[in-house]
Amino acid sequence: MTDALRAPSITDAEIDELLALHGRRITDSFLVRLAFHYFKAENEGVINPARYFADYLGVQRQTVLTYMRMVRLRSLLTKNRP
């Protein structure tokens, strides 16, 4: 498996959109977009999506995991389970 297959397939425009939604107040809009990209990355086989999104957003990896916990607690998205 190459590094290209381990990085999320997210465009610069999508990263810009996430950055624009990311502010002092964490909105549902930001969390939904982040979760969409996070789950997409997981489905693509990305080993550690939190690390990549932390780099994109300029936050700690743990912060991204906290955002994903917020998604679940706010019931914003449900991940399809087999």
Secondary structure, 3 states (H helix, E strand, C coil): CCHHHHCCCCCHHHHHHHHHHCCCCCCHHHHHHHHHHHHHHHHCCCCCHHHHHHHHHCCCHHHHHHHHHHHHHCCCCCCCCC
